[in-house]
Amino acid sequence: MHGYAMIEVLRSGGFPRTQGGTLYPLLRRLEEQGLVSHEWQHDTAGPGRKQFAITDEGRAELTRAADAWRQMDEALSRIRTSRQDNP
């Protein structure tokens, strides 16, 4: 999807302050790391725009990051439960 569509998805998903000044540098860094790629989409009704897509490497990193997040969530839940049992 293109950047503006990503911003709209992020805003509707609970990140209302997301702006292009935050998203586009992040996309550039992800592209430099080989995690996303882009193609120019040309439209006869307006200017062209970049269409971004996640790469295979990006999917692998997303899986790794999601697993790490899940492990952190489980560890924090154990700590929270432990502190409630032993204030």
C-alpha positions, 0 to 999 in steps of 0.5 A, spaced: 500 500 500 502 507 499 504 511 505 498 515 506 493 509 506 498 506 511 497 512 515 490 511 515 490 504 517 495 506 523 490 512 525 484 507 525 488 502 529 489 506 535 495 511 533 491 517 531 498 522 531 501 518 526 504 523 520 508 522 514 514 525 517 514 519 522 512 514 517 516 515 511 523 515 514 521 509 517 519 506 510 526 508 508 530 505 513 526 498 512 527 499 505 535 500 506 534 493 511 531 489 505 525 489 509 520 492 504 520 494 497 517 499 493 514 500 486 512 507 483 505 507 481 503 512 475 496 514 475 493 518 469 489 522 474 494 525 478 502 524 480 505 517 481 506 514 488 510 509 491 507 502 493 510 499 498 510 491 500 513 487 505 519 482 503 520 475 505 526 478 509 521 483 512 516 477 513 521 473 517 523 479 521 515 481 523 515 473 525 521 474 529 519 481 532 512 478 534 515 472 537 519 477 541 513 481 543 509 475 545 515 473 550 515 479 553 508 480 554 508 473 557 514 475 562 511 481 564 504 478 566 508 473 570 511 478 574 505 482 575 501 476 577 507 474 582 507 481 585 499 481 586 500 474 589 506 477 594 505 485 594 
